[in-house]
Amino acid sequence: MNQPAPDNHSPLPPPGKLIATAEVISLADHAAKRAEKLGTVIAGLEAGIARRGEEAAASAAAAGFPPEDQWAAATKLTAKARAEVVTNSEDARWGYIREVNAAAESVALTAALFASPQAVLARAGLGTPERTHFQTQLDGSGIVEIKNMAALAVATNNKVLGAAIMAAVDRMPRRERPLSTAELAERLVGEETRQVQDAITKIKLAAQSAINLNREFTAGKVRPLDRIKLALNKKEA
């Protein structure tokens, strides 16, 4: 029986690298397609195994054996065919699984740094003269001036100014803070944060789906608990 050849692709970013938003979204689409491709490959292998069983049953029927013997012949040859196909297709199947798992591992740092809009905004312009300039301007600013600067940051989508404002406000006593830094961060980077979080979730679900597909194929039976868990994770996402 013909077996699928390993499908090699370009290397993924290393686990410790912060990946740009567009790259994470692209990686999520890639991971989903690789998991889907694994499903297609396994479906083809399952069809080949099923044909072997059907052929055995047909041969037994042609030889005049009763239905129960036809079924036994089909079952025996199906099990033998599955063992052979599982062994012969292992490298190809695990090629897909390793690729999707590598995608999930490569976004570990990105997931931590995109935990919330505030975490994202806090990094904007770090170490740049622009942010240093804004922070110097904000030192000693009053409540009205900080509010006006925040309105300007939102109106102009100036994330570096927003980050400087958030840093200044966070240094104030909680009761004296003139605005919600969570709301400010949401206005400036909320959409970007959600895009990255959604992409990371998509990658993780692709990895789980690939593992589930492979487990069911090698076992030759459905794993209901794994399917329920994946469905619940997709629903939650």
Secondary structure, 3 states (H helix, E strand, C coil): CCCCCCCCCCCCCCCCCCCCHHHHHHHHHHHHHHHHHHHHHHHHHHHHHHHHHHHHHHHHHHCCCCHHHHHHHHHHHHHHHHHHHHHHCHHHHHHHHHHHHHHHHHCHHHHHHCCCHHHHHHCCCCCCHHHHHHHHHHCCCCHHHHHHHHHHHHHHCCHHHHHHHHHHHHCCCHHHCCCCHHHHHHHHHHHHHHHHHHHHHHHHHHHHHHHHHHHHHHHCCCCHHHHHHHHHHHHHC
